[in-house]
Amino acid sequence: MDILNFIEYFQERNVKLGLSFNVIVSAIAYLTTHTFFVRLYLIYDLQFLIGTVIGVFYALRNRSKNQKILSCGIIVGIFGGIMSAFLISLLDTLIYYPNIVFFLVWFLNVVLTGIPVGLLGGALISAYYMYLDMKREKDDEDMYSDDFYKDLIEEK
């Protein structure tokens, strides 16, 4: 497998890998902080935020040219929040109270944090990437403006 095929492989699967990074980083953040119950406002919001930022950044950095920035970021944010909520609820259930009813109630409680954090994180990071993309396009247009060519014609 040469390097171009390797790059294309990761660009085609950027959303799946972004979701995976989102879930894995959220789970690692949860496992390192679950005894302290660290939170900013909602249950496990800091852990979701860390996972969302890393997952969405990865997905947007490795996106192909035909992928839309906003939809890619929001999809990774929301579905990463749901999948992270599932994993965190499962870990909480296994650690504290192994019962299916507890798992379902706790999952619904945790997913109410995962979806908004994923949505807002994905949308804000996507907006930042859209701003950078528009800025890059504007710089490219300014570099090849007609004024430059008019100045060359006038000098002759």
C-alpha positions in Angstrom: 0.0 0.0 0.0 1.6 3.3 -1.1 1.2 6.6 0.8 -1.5 8.0 -1.5 -3.7 5.0 -1.0 -3.1 5.3 2.8 -4.1 9.0 2.8 -7.2 8.2 0.7 -8.1 5.4 3.1 -8.2 7.8 6.1 -10.0 10.5 4.1 -12.8 8.2 3.1 -13.2 7.0 6.7 -12.7 10.3 8.5 -16.2 10.3 10.0 -15.9 6.8 11.4 -12.4 7.4 12.8 -13.6 10.8 14.2 -16.5 9.0 15.9 -14.1 6.4 17.3 -11.7 9.0 18.6 -14.6 10.9 20.1 -15.8 7.8 22.0 -12.3 6.6 23.0 -11.2 9.9 24.3 -14.5 10.5 26.2 -14.1 7.1 27.8 -10.5 7.7 28.8 -11.4 11.1 30.2 -14.3 9.5 32.1 -12.1 6.7 33.5 -9.5 9.2 34.7 -12.0 11.5 36.4 -15.0 9.3 37.4 -13.9 9.1 41.0 -13.8 12.9 41.2 -17.1 13.5 39.4 -15.6 16.5 37.5 -18.2 18.5 35.7 -18.7 22.1 34.5 -22.5 22.2 34.3 -24.1 18.9 33.4 -23.2 15.2 34.0 -19.9 14.3 32.3 -20.0 17.4 30.2 -16.2 18.0 30.4 -15.5 14.4 29.3 -17.9 14.8 26.3 -16.4 18.1 25.4 -12.8 16.7 25.3 -13.9 13.8 23.2 -16.0 15.9 20.8 -13.2 18.4 20.3 -10.7 15.8 19.4 -13.1 13.7 17.3 -14.5 16.6 15.3 -11.0 18.1 14.7 -9.8 14.8 13.4 -12.8 14.3 11.1 -12.6 17.9 9.7 -8.9 17.9 9.2 -9.0 14.7 7.2 -12.2 15.3 5.2 -12.2 15.0 1.5 -13.0 18.0 -0.7 -16.6 17.0 -1.5 -17.6 16.6 2.2 -19.6 19.5 3.7 -17.9 20.9 6.7 -20.9 21.7 8.9 -22.7 18.4 8.3 -19.6 16.4 8.9 -18.8 18.2 12.2 -22.4 18.0 13.5 -22.7 14.3 12.6 -19.5 13.4 14.4 -20.5 15.5 17.4 -24.0 14.2 17.8 -23.4 10.5 17.1 -20.1 10.7 19.1 -22.1 12.1 22.0 -24.7 9.3 21.8 -22.0 6.5 21.5 -20.0 8.1 24.3 -23.1 8.3 26.5 -23.7 4.6 25.9 -20.1 3.6 26.8 -20.0 5.8 29.9 -23.4 4.5 31.0 -22.2 1.0 30.5 -19.1 1.6 32.5 -21.0 3.3 35.3 -23.4 0.4 35.4 -20.7 -2.1 35.6 -18.8 -0.2 38.3 -21.6 0.9 40.6 -24.8 -1.1 40.1 -25.0 -3.8 37.5 -28.7 -3.7 36.6 -30.3 -3.2 33.2 -33.0 -0.8 34.5 -30.3 1.3 36.1 -28.3 1.2 32.8 -31.4 2.4 30.8 -32.3 5.2 33.2 -28.6 6.3 33.5 -28.2 6.2 29.7 -31.1 8.5 29.2 -29.8 10.8 31.8 -26.3 10.9 30.4 -27.4 11.1 26.7 -29.2 14.4 27.6 -25.7 15.8 28.2 -24.0 14.0 25.3 -26.3 15.2 22.5 -26.2 19.0 23.3 -22.4 19.0 24.0 -21.8 17.1 20.8 -24.1 19.3 18.7 -22.7 22.6 20.1 -19.1 21.3 19.9 -19.5 20.0 16.4 -21.2 23.1 15.2 -18.7 25.5 16.7 -15.7 23.7 15.5 -17.3 23.3 12.0 -18.0 27.1 12.0 -14.3 27.7 12.8 -13.3 25.4 9.9 -15.7 27.1 7.6 -14.2 30.5 8.5 -10.7 29.1 7.8 -11.9 27.7 4.4 -13.5 31.0 3.4 -10.4 32.9 4.5 -8.2 30.6 2.4 -10.5 31.0 -0.6 -10.4 34.8 -0.2 -6.6 34.7 0.0 -6.4 32.6 -3.1 -8.7 35.0 -5.0 -6.7 38.0 -3.9 -3.5 36.3 -5.0 -4.7 35.9 -8.5 -6.7 39.2 -8.9 -7.1 41.0 -12.1 -5.4 44.1 -10.7 -2.1 42.3 -10.7 -2.4 41.5 -14.4 -3.5 45.0 -15.2 -0.4 46.4 -13.5 1.7 44.1 -15.6 0.1 45.3 -18.8 0.4 49.0 -17.9 4.1 48.6 -17.1 4.9 47.4 -20.7 
